[in-house]
Structure formats: structure tokens, C-alpha cells
Amino acid sequence: MSTTLRKSVTPWLFTLPALACIVFILIVPVLSGVRLSFFEYAMRDFAAGRDPVFIGLDNFRILFSSANFQASIRVTLVFVSSVVVFELLLGLILALLMEGGIKGLRLFRTLFILPIMIAPVVVGLIWRFMYHPSFGILNYFLLRLGLDPIPWLHSSEWALRSVIIADVWQWTPFVFLILLAGLQGVSKDLIEAGIVDGCSYLQNLFFVKLPSIASIIAVAAILRLIDAFRSLVVIYVMTYGGPGVSTEVMSLHLYKTAFMAQRLGRAAAIAVILLAILIALSSVLVVRTLRTERK
């Protein structure tokens, strides 16, 4: 084998095992799910050993005509947009407050990262107890202040807000750490040049710092978008989608369709729609980030 051929083949030999794992673990299940979305297949069919029945796009037609599925889309969009916006804003504010290397920054980082390390089931239980109408700590403080208790998880008006608060509490530290690292990597020369030119703090922020970390903000937004669309465990533990369907996001609707209604084909169709939404949103953010960097 010639030296040139060996150099061109060697990298592929090293990456081949990783590529095989990606294909086996990621691509094959996705393609299988897409295929299953065109079939009628239930748990009882699987137990009886019957083959799936091809029904084309019927699963998608049924879903888009279903009031519950339409409600789950609305709830998901409200939930995702709310948590991503609040987490980015709060994470950026915290990062700006601590970018200067304040005393005890390591301790603050450790404290802030604790919510991320807690298991989602535990997070759901913690907030469920805190929201409890009788002995929850939040209603206790409201009563001490002379205010009426709030039915946090038992009201359609408050349930989704309560779930959003729990998610923001858990994942704002993640955004904070990413943005803090980005801000600390901004060239000090650019900031000092702005100060010398008479820029105020806000001008330096909007014209120097934020443009410098625009790609990092986009990455944080993409990561949180993807994860928020997949949110299931915390909502399942806190409300199980209730009251009614006021907190039933698409991932929870998928779970109920697959394991409660036992409609595997229809659940696969929900997964395909969810995947399409994630790809579309992520692509838009990636394209905009690339355009910003080119400028």
C-alpha cells in the first residue's frame, strides 16, 4: 500500500467504529421510528405476533385533527419559548454580574450547578411538595404575608406557570455557566478600547460583548430548545399533564399514546413531528449564527 493511500485510509479506519456506533445507536432507531409512523401497530399486535398494517399518512391525519394533540403543541410551544427566554435572560444577567471575578466565584459556581445535578424525578418531587396547597412552603409564605394561597398545580391557569418556574430553576445555571465562560473569553482589549472611546457600560455590552458571544448564546439556545422539547420526567412527576391537558407537552402526549393508549404507530408519528420541529428550529439558529460570524 502506497504512503498516500495509507494516509487517506488511516483516518477512516480510526473513525469507522465511531461511525458504526452512531449509525446503530442513532440513525437506525430514527429510521425505524419514521417507518413505524406509517403503520397501524398496537401493543396487542406485538404481543400476538401480528405484523404492522400499512396505513400511509393516516396517523398524521388523525393527530392533526385531534384536539388533544393540538393542545399539546400549543402547550409545548408556550413552555419551550418561556423557559428558553427566561433561562437565557437570567443566565446572562447572572453571568454579567459575576464576569468580573468576584470573591467566592468558585463557591457560587458550585452552588449554581447543584440544580443541574439533581435527578429530574427528584426535581419534580421537590417542586411538587413546595407547591402543595396545604403544607407547601410557597403557600406558607403567602399566608404569612396575608395573601391567599395559590393552587399552583391544581389550576389550569397556574399549572403551566408552575412547571415553567421549576424548569427555569433547574436549567438557568447551565446557561449561566456557558455564558460566563463566553464573557470571560471576550478580548479585554476590545472592552478597553470601547471605554477609551467613551462608550458607556450598555454600549460596551450591546456593541462589544454580546456580538462577541452571539455564537455561544445561539449554542446555549439550541441546547435548551432541544432539551426543553424533550422535557418529560419533571412534568410527569409534578402534574402528569394536568389539570386536564394544561401541562401536557408533546413528549408526555407521546408517552401516553404509546404506553397508555398503546398506539405505537401513532406515537411514532408524534416522534417524527417532534423531530421535524427540532431540526427546523435548530437549523434556523445555526444558519443565523453562521451568517452573524461571517459578518
NUFI-364313 format. One record per atom (N, C-alpha, C): x negated, y negated, z negated. Coordinates in steps of 0.2 Angstrom, whole numbers, padded with zeros to 4 digits, always signed. Layout:
N
XYZ...
END
This chain:
295
-0004+0006+0000+0000+0000+0000-0004-0006+0000-0003-0011+0005-0007-0017+0005-0006-0021-0001-0011-0026-0002-0010-0030-0008-0004-0035-0007-0003-0037-0001+0003-0042+0000+0009-0039-0002+0010-0032+0001+0016-0029+0000+0017-0027-0008+0011-0025-0011+0011-0024-0018+0014-0030-0022+0011-0036-0020+0013-0042-0024+0020-0044-0023+0023-0042-0017+0030-0044-0016+0035-0039-0019+0033-0032-0020+0037-0027-0023+0037-0027-0030+0031-0028-0033+0030-0028-0040+0035-0032-0045+0036-0038-0043+0041-0042-0047+0048-0038-0047+0050-0035-0041+0057-0032-0041+0057-0026-0045+0051-0022-0045+0051-0016-0049+0052-0018-0057+0049-0024-0059+0050-0026-0066+0057-0028-0067+0060-0031-0062+0067-0034-0064+0072-0029-0062+0071-0023-0059+0076-0019-0057+0080-0016-0063+0076-0014-0068+0080-0011-0074+0085-0016-0077+0083-0023-0077+0087-0028-0080+0093-0029-0075+0092-0029-0069+0097-0030-0064+0102-0024-0064+0100-0018-0065+0104-0012-0066+0108-0013-0072+0106-0015-0077+0110-0016-0083+0115-0021-0082+0113-0027-0079+0118-0032-0078+0124-0029-0073+0122-0026-0068+0127-0023-0064+0132-0018-0067+0129-0014-0072+0133-0009-0075+0137-0011-0081+0134-0016-0084+0137-0019-0090+0142-0025-0089+0141-0029-0083+0145-0035-0082+0149-0034-0076+0145-0033-0070+0149-0033-0064+0154-0027-0063+0152-0021-0064+0156-0016-0063+0163-0016-0067+0162-0018-0074+0169-0019-0078+0173-0025-0075+0170-0030-0072+0174-0036-0069+0177-0033-0063+0174-0030-0059+0177-0027-0053+0182-0022-0054+0181-0018-0059+0186-0013-0061+0193-0017-0064+0192-0022-0068+0197-0026-0070+0201-0030-0064+0197-0032-0060+0201-0035-0054+0205-0030-0050+0202-0024-0049+0205-0019-0046+0212-0017-0049+0211-0016-0056+0217-0014-0060+0223-0019-0060+0221-0026-0059+0226-0031-0059+0231-0030-0053+0229-0026-0048+0234-0025-0043+0238-0018-0043+0238-0015-0049+0241-0009-0051+0246-0009-0057+0251-0005-0056+0255-0004-0062+0252+0001-0066+0250+0000-0072+0247+0005-0076+0248+0004-0084+0251+0009-0087+0253+0008-0094+0249+0013-0098+0249+0012-0105+0246+0017-0109+0249+0024-0109+0255+0024-0108+0259+0031-0107+0256+0034-0101+0255+0031-0096+0252+0034-0089+0245+0037-0091+0241+0033-0094+0235+0035-0096+0235+0041-0100+0239+0041-0105+0240+0047-0109+0242+0053-0106+0247+0052-0101+0250+0058-0097+0245+0060-0091+0240+0056-0090+0235+0058-0085+0238+0056-0078+0243+0051-0077+0245+0049-0071+0241+0043-0068+0241+0043-0062+0237+0038-0058+0240+0031-0058+0236+0026-0058+0239+0019-0057+0243+0019-0050+0249+0015-0051+0253+0014-0045+0251+0007-0042+0249+0007-0035+0248+0000-0032+0254-0004-0031+0254-0010-0034+0260-0015-0033+0257-0022-0030+0251-0022-0028+0249-0028-0025+0249-0034-0029+0252-0040-0028+0252-0046-0032+0258-0046-0037+0261-0041-0038+0267-0041-0042+0266-0043-0049+0260-0041-0052+0258-0043-0058+0257-0050-0059+0254-0053-0054+0253-0061-0054+0260-0064-0054+0264-0062-0049+0271-0065-0048+0275-0065-0055+0275-0059-0058+0278-0058-0065+0275-0063-0070+0269-0063-0070+0266-0068-0075+0268-0075-0074+0267-0077-0068+0268-0085-0067+0276-0086-0067+0280-0081-0067+0287-0083-0069+0289-0081-0076+0284-0079-0080+0286-0078-0087+0285-0084-0091+0290-0086-0095+0290-0092-0099+0284-0091-0105+0283-0085-0107+0278-0084-0112+0271-0085-0110+0270-0083-0104+0263-0084-0101+0262-0091-0099+0267-0095-0096+0266-0102-0095+0265-0106-0102+0268-0103-0107+0267-0107-0113+0260-0105-0116+0258-0099-0115+0251-0098-0117+0246-0102-0113+0247-0103-0107+0242-0108-0103+0242-0115-0106+0248-0117-0107+0249-0124-0110+0245-0124-0117+0246-0119-0121+0243-0119-0127+0235-0119-0127+0233-0115-0122+0226-0114-0121+0223-0120-0119+0226-0124-0114+0223-0130-0111+0223-0135-0117+0228-0136-0121+0228-0141-0126+0223-0139-0131+0222-0132-0133+0217-0130-0138+0210-0131-0136+0209-0129-0130+0202-0129-0127+0200-0137-0126+0204-0141-0123+0202-0148-0122+0201-0152-0129+0205-0150-0134+0205-0153-0140+0198-0151-0144+0197-0145-0144+0191-0143-0148+0185-0145-0145+0184-0145-0138+0178-0147-0134+0177-0154-0135+0182-0158-0134+0181-0165-0135+0179-0167-0142+0183-0165-0147+0181-0166-0154+0174-0164-0156+0172-0158-0154+0166-0155-0156+0160-0159-0153+0161-0161-0146+0156-0165-0143+0155-0172-0146+0161-0175-0148+0161-0182-0151+0157-0181-0158+0160-0177-0162+0157-0176-0169+0150-0174-0169+0149-0169-0165+0142-0166-0164+0137-0172-0162+0139-0176-0157+0135-0182-0155+0134-0187-0161+0139-0188-0164+0139-0193-0170+0134-0191-0175+0135-0184-0177+0130-0182-0182+0123-0182-0179+0122-0180-0173+0115-0180-0170+0112-0187-0170+0116-0192-0168+0114-0199-0168+0112-0201-0175+0116-0199-0180+0114-0201-0187+0108-0198-0190+0106-0192-0187+0100-0188-0190+0094-0188-0185+0095-0191-0180+0089-0190-0175+0083-0193-0177+0083-0198-0182+0078-0202-0184+0073-0198-0189+0075-0192-0191+0071-0188-0195+0072-0190-0202+0078-0190-0205+0079-0192-0211+0077-0187-0216+0077-0189-0223+0074-0185-0228+0079-0179-0229+0076-0173-0230+0081-0167-0231+0084-0165-0224+0081-0166-0218+0084-0164-0212+0085-0157-0212+0080-0153-0214+0080-0146-0214+0085-0143-0218+0086-0146-0224+0092-0144-0228+0099-0145-0225+0099-0151-0221+0106-0152-0218+0107-0147-0212+0101-0146-0208+0102-0141-0203+0104-0134-0205+0101-0132-0211+0103-0126-0214+0111-0126-0216+0113-0131-0219+0120-0131-0222+0125-0132-0216+0123-0135-0210+0127-0136-0205+0128-0130-0201+0123-0126-0201+0123-0119-0197+0127-0114-0200+0128-0115-0207+0132-0109-0210+0139-0107-0207+0143-0112-0205+0149-0110-0202+0149-0106-0196+0143-0107-0192+0142-0103-0186+0141-0096-0188+0137-0095-0194+0135-0088-0196+0141-0084-0199+0146-0087-0201+0152-0084-0204+0156-0080-0199+0157-0074-0200+0161-0069-0195+0168-0073-0194+0170-0072-0188+0177-0075-0186+0183-0073-0190+0183-0067-0192+0188-0064-0197+0188-0068-0203+0182-0069-0206+0181-0072-0212+0183-0080-0212+0181-0083-0206+0183-0090-0205+0191-0090-0205+0194-0086-0201+0202-0086-0201+0205-0085-0208+0202-0080-0212+0205-0079-0219+0203-0085-0223+0198-0088-0223+0196-0094-0227+0201-0100-0226+0202-0101-0219+0207-0107-0217+0214-0105-0219+0216-0098-0218+0222-0096-0220+0224-0097-0227+0219-0096-0231+0220-0097-0238+0220-0104-0240+0216-0108-0237+0216-0116-0238+0223-0119-0236+0226-0116-0230+0232-0119-0228+0238-0116-0231+0237-0111-0236+0243-0108-0239+0248-0113-0242+0254-0112-0241+0259-0118-0244+0259-0118-0251+0258-0113-0255+0259-0113-0262+0252-0114-0266+0247-0110-0264+0241-0111-0268+0235-0113-0264+0236-0116-0258+0231-0118-0253+0228-0125-0256+0221-0126-0255+0218-0131-0258+0220-0138-0255+0222-0138-0248+0223-0144-0245+0230-0147-0247+0235-0142-0248+0241-0145-0251+0241-0147-0258+0236-0144-0262+0235-0146-0269+0233-0153-0269+0228-0155-0265+0225-0162-0265+0231-0166-0263+0235-0164-0258+0240-0169-0256+0245-0170-0261+0247-0165-0265+0251-0166-0271+0248-0170-0276+0242-0169-0277+0238-0174-0282+0238-0181-0280+0239-0182-0274+0239-0189-0271+0246-0192-0271+0251-0187-0273+0258-0189-0272+0261-0189-0266+0258-0185-0261+0261-0184-0254+0264-0177-0254+0269-0176-0249+0272-0170-0248+0267-0165-0245+0268-0158-0247+0264-0153-0244+0266-0152-0237+0261-0150-0233+0262-0149-0226+0262-0142-0224+0267-0139-0220+0267-0132-0218+0262-0131-0213+0256-0131-0214+0251-0130-0210+0252-0125-0204+0253-0119-0207+0253-0113-0202+0260-0111-0201+0265-0114-0204+0272-0112-0203+0277-0117-0200+0273-0121-0196+0277-0126-0192+0274-0126-0185+0278-0126-0180+0276-0127-0173+0272-0133-0172+0274-0138-0176+0271-0145-0175+0264-0145-0178+0263-0141-0183+0256-0141-0186+0252-0135-0185+0254-0130-0183+0250-0124-0182+0245-0124-0178+0246-0127-0172+0240-0128-0167+0235-0133-0169+0237-0138-0172+0233-0143-0175+0228-0140-0180+0231-0135-0184+0228-0132-0190+0222-0127-0187+0224-0124-0182+0219-0119-0178+0213-0123-0175+0215-0129-0172+0210-0133-0169+0205-0136-0174+0208-0138-0180+0203-0140-0186+0199-0135-0188+0201-0128-0188+0197-0123-0190+0191-0122-0185+0193-0122-0179+0188-0121-0174+0183-0127-0173+0185-0133-0174+0180-0138-0174+0176-0138-0180+0178-0136-0186+0174-0135-0192+0169-0130-0191+0170-0124-0187+0166-0119-0186+0160-0120-0181+0162-0124-0176+0158-0124-0170+0155-0131-0169+0157-0136-0172+0154-0143-0172+0146-0142-0173+0144-0139-0179+0137-0138-0180+0133-0135-0174+0136-0131-0170+0132-0128-0164+0131-0134-0159+0136-0138-0158+0135-0143-0153+0130-0148-0156+0131-0150-0163+0126-0154-0166+0119-0152-0165+0117-0146-0166+0110-0144-0166+0108-0144-0159+0112-0143-0154+0110-0143-0147+0108-0151-0145+0113-0155-0147+0112-0162-0145+0106-0165-0149+0106-0163-0155+0100-0166-0159+0093-0164-0156+0093-0158-0154+0086-0156-0150+0085-0160-0144+0091-0162-0140+0090-0166-0134+0088-0173-0136+0091-0176-0141+0090-0183-0143+0082-0183-0145+0080-0178-0149+0073-0179-0151+0068-0178-0146+0071-0175-0140+0066-0174-0134+0066-0180-0129+0070-0185-0131+0071-0191-0126+0064-0195-0127+0061-0198-0122+0055-0201-0122+0055-0207-0127+0051-0208-0132+0051-0214-0136+0049-0220-0132+0045-0219-0127+0043-0225-0123+0049-0228-0119+0054-0224-0117+0060-0227-0114+0064-0231-0119+0064-0229-0125+0068-0232-0130+0065-0239-0132+0058-0238-0133+0054-0244-0135+0054-0249-0129+0054-0247-0123+0054-0252-0118+0061-0255-0117+0066-0252-0119+0073-0255-0119+0073-0260-0125+0070-0259-0131+0070-0263-0136+0066-0270-0135+0061-0268-0131+0056-0274-0129+0060-0279-0124+0064-0276-0120+0068-0279-0115+0074-0283-0118+0075-0282-0125+0081-0285-0128+0087-0281-0128+0087-0274-0127+0093-0270-0127+0095-0269-0134+0102-0269-0135+0105-0268-0142+0105-0260-0143+0107-0258-0149+0107-0251-0150+0112-0247-0145+0118-0250-0144+0123-0247-0140+0120-0247-0133+0117-0252-0131+0114-0252-0124+0109-0247-0123+0105-0246-0128+0100-0241-0128+0103-0234-0127+0109-0233-0131+0112-0227-0132+0116-0225-0125+0119-0230-0122+0123-0229-0116+0119-0229-0110+0113-0232-0110+0109-0233-0103+0103-0229-0104+0101-0227-0110+0094-0223-0110+0096-0216-0113+0098-0216-0119+0099-0209-0122+0104-0204-0119+0110-0207-0118+0115-0202-0115+0113-0200-0108+0111-0204-0104+0109-0202-0097+0103-0197-0098+0099-0198-0103+0093-0193-0103+0095-0186-0105+0101-0186-0109+0103-0179-0112+0110-0177-0108+0111-0180-0103+0118-0178-0099+0118-0171-0097+0112-0168-0095+0112-0161-0093+0113-0157-0100+0111-0159-0105+0111-0155-0111+0118-0155-0114+0121-0161-0113+0129-0162-0115+0133-0157-0111+0131-0157-0104+0135-0153-0100+0134-0145-0102+0128-0143-0104+0127-0136-0106+0131-0135-0112+0131-0139-0117+0135-0138-0123+0142-0138-0121+0145-0142-0117+0152-0142-0115+0154-0136-0112+0149-0133-0107+0151-0127-0104+0151-0121-0108+0146-0121-0113+0146-0115-0118+0152-0115-0122+0154-0121-0124+0160-0122-0129+0166-0121-0125+0167-0123-0119+0173-0121-0114+0174-0114-0114+0168-0110-0112+0169-0103-0111+0171-0100-0117+0168-0102-0123+0169-0098-0129+0176-0100-0132+0178-0106-0131+0185-0108-0133+0190-0105-0129+0189-0103-0123+0194-0100-0119+0195-0092-0121+0189-0090-0124+0189-0083-0126+0191-0082-0134+0193-0088-0137+0195-0088-0144+0201-0083-0145+0200-0079-0150+0205-0074-0151+0205-0072-0159+0200-0070-0162+0200-0067-0169+0202-0072-0174+0200-0079-0174+0202-0083-0179+0209-0085-0178+0212-0086-0172+0219-0087-0171+0223-0081-0173+0221-0075-0171+0224-0069-0173+0225-0068-0181+0220-0070-0184+0220-0069-0192+0224-0074-0195+0224-0081-0192+0227-0086-0195+0235-0086-0194+0237-0085-0187+0244-0086-0186+0247-0080-0181+0243-0076-0178+0245-0071-0174+0249-0074-0168+0247-0080-0166+0251-0083-0161+0257-0087-0163+0259-0087-0169+0265-0090-0171+0264-0097-0174+0269-0100-0177+0276-0098-0176+0279-0098-0169+0282-0093-0167+0285-0092-0160+0278-0091-0156+0277-0095-0151+0271-0094-0147+0267-0101-0147+0268-0104-0152+0265-0111-0153+0257-0111-0153+0254-0105-0155+0247-0105-0155+0245-0099-0151+0249-0096-0147+0247-0090-0143+0243-0092-0137+0236-0092-0137+0232-0094-0132+0232-0088-0127+0229-0089-0121+0229-0084-0116+0226-0077-0118+0220-0078-0122+0217-0072-0124+0221-0068-0129+0225-0071-0133+0229-0067-0138+0235-0064-0134+0238-0068-0129+0243-0066-0125+0241-0059-0121+0234-0060-0119+0231-0054-0115+0231-0048-0120+0229-0049-0126+0229-0044-0131+0236-0040-0132+0241-0045-0133+0247-0042-0135+0250-0038-0129+0249-0041-0123+0251-0037-0116+0248-0030-0116+0241-0030-0117+0238-0024-0117+0239-0019-0122+0239-0021-0128+0240-0016-0134+0247-0016-0138+0251-0021-0137+0257-0021-0140+0262-0019-0134+0262-0022-0129+0267-0020-0123+0264-0015-0119+0257-0013-0120+0254-0008-0117+0254-0008-0109+0254-0014-0106+0254-0015-0099+0247-0017-0097+0243-0012-0095+0236-0013-0094+0235-0017-0087+0239-0015-0082+0238-0019-0076+0240-0026-0077+0245-0028-0080+0247-0035-0081+0242-0038-0086+0239-0035-0091+0234-0038-0095+0227-0039-0090+0226-0035-0086+0220-0036-0081+0221-0042-0077+0228-0043-0075+0229-0049-0071+0228-0055-0075+0230-0055-0081+0229-0061-0086+0221-0062-0086+0217-0057-0087+0210-0057-0087+0207-0060-0081+0210-0059-0075+0207-0061-0069+0209-0069-0069+0215-0071-0071+0217-0078-0071+0212-0082-0075+0211-0079-0081+0206-0082-0086+0199-0083-0083+0197-0078-0080+0190-0078-0077+0190-0083-0072+0195-0084-0068+0195-0089-0062+0195-0096-0065+0199-0097-0070+0199-0104-0073+0192-0105-0076+0189-0100-0079+0182-0102-0082+0177-0103-0077+0177-0099-0071+0172-0100-0066+0173-0107-0063+0180-0109-0062+0181-0116-0059+0179-0121-0063+0180-0121-0070+0178-0126-0074+0171-0127-0075+0168-0121-0076+0160-0121-0076+0157-0123-0070+0160-0122-0064+0157-0124-0058+0157-0131-0057+0163-0134-0059+0163-0142-0059+0158-0145-0063+0157-0143-0069+0152-0146-0074+0145-0145-0071+0144-0139-0068+0137-0138-0066+0135-0142-0060+0140-0143-0055+0139-0147-0049+0138-0154-0051+0142-0157-0056+0142-0164-0058+0135-0165-0062+0133-0160-0066+0126-0160-0069+0121-0161-0064+0121-0156-0059+0116-0156-0054+0115-0163-0050+0121-0166-0048+0122-0172-0045+0119-0178-0049+0120-0177-0056+0118-0183-0060+0110-0182-0061+0107-0176-0061+0100-0175-0061+0096-0177-0055+0100-0177-0049+0097-0179-0043+0096-0186-0042+0101-0190-0045+0101-0197-0045+0095-0200-0050
END
